[in-house]
């Protein structure tokens, strides 16, 4: 008989009078890899808090290791021995890997730290999973993949019987994800339970024994591996499927005579050499960095934090710079947090796009009225007199994309536009990007993990330190790894 590691039974949790999770039921067994597919993200943060801390419940019971640890009648704000690994690191910077794993754990009582001893104690664990990470490395120097591995090892050494991985695929490359799956299976074989939270069922299919479908603060259904694909697609929005299918069908009629708007001609800069590619008018191109270092340096190059060493970046044959260029727009990662000026009202936030094309825009009442008339129906009349903190996440996102439309660039660089978004928000972002493409604007998606970018792209470039390592055209997308979302559409006869 399988032993139970964790169970929530009819749990309802309320914050500030609003139910965050309601009538929530979930059971995870010893050594099981349970998937949690996020149909939408409402309530997920409350759920993660309840995994680790036994907060007051409105109703229901929580069990860990066969013992009831929380209920609607009794609670003590005690902590459960459950590790959660997500975008934000839980490791202490300024300390070495060995110190984070051993010294920071509860119950460590040695007054004198012996680094050599800690290193010897840690080496067998790295050897066991075939990973080479120096125990003496400071955690701020770790790659994201190495940081995730260290957090898993720390959980194992601390004796945690359940580890939660929250959207880790958005942070690491495909090859790193495969290695991470090997490590998860290894420790699952030793009886450790995993809750694997993801936005894509294709990814969950590769690793999980069962999958629970999460939406609106509830578990909608739990299904086994043999039923996963059918049920997961059913719970995804039919609208999203039809949008993607329609876009892919439309791509078949794209003219082959589109002009080239941007060229990287044998470009070299720090960490990357001899990068060469073209992008066409109205084309969506995905550039996947095969290493985290190359990805970050590419972004630094776009923001002109590091100089061009060799080659040239040309727009319609003329060398250009990226900054303050009216024909180039950069959509940063998590743009609603990084691209909005909270001290300015929404109208003034819009001006930053238009001001690149019209120098006197700030003092032009005529242009202000024109924008109100053109975008008032779409944005709402109240929108122009409000401030960003009065907007929803979707309204903030629309503000940013409208700013780009006002700028009318020829090329937009989008840095992981779908990262961390649930299905409704991914659909909205997808529509915004499609809107740019329909205007003839070229879109370059920069990514580590492919996520939903393949549902828009016509080509995929995989780049490493030596430049373009592989170019894959749309006709060959069906050969991509099984974890890539929307791959199956490229294998259908209509495409």
Secondary structure by P-SEA (a helix, b strand, c coil): cccccbbbcbbbbbcccccccccbbbbbccccbbbbbcccccaaaaaaaaaccccccccbbbbcccccccccccccccccccccccccccccccccccccccccccccccccccaaaaaaaaaaaaaaabbbbbcccccccccaaaaaaaaaaaaaaacccbbbbccccccccaaaaaaaaaaaaaaaaabbbbbcccccaaaaaacccbbbbbccccccccccccccaaaaaaaccaaaaaaaaaaaaaaaacccccccccccccccccccccccccccccbbbbbbbccaaaaaaaaaaaaccccccbbbbbcccbbbbccccccccccccccccccccccccaaaaaaaaaaaccccccccaaaaaaaaaaccccccccccccccccccaaaaaaaaaaaaaaacccbbbbccccccccaaaaaaaaaaaaaaaaacbbbbbbbcccccccccccbbbbbcccccccccccccccccccccccccccccccc
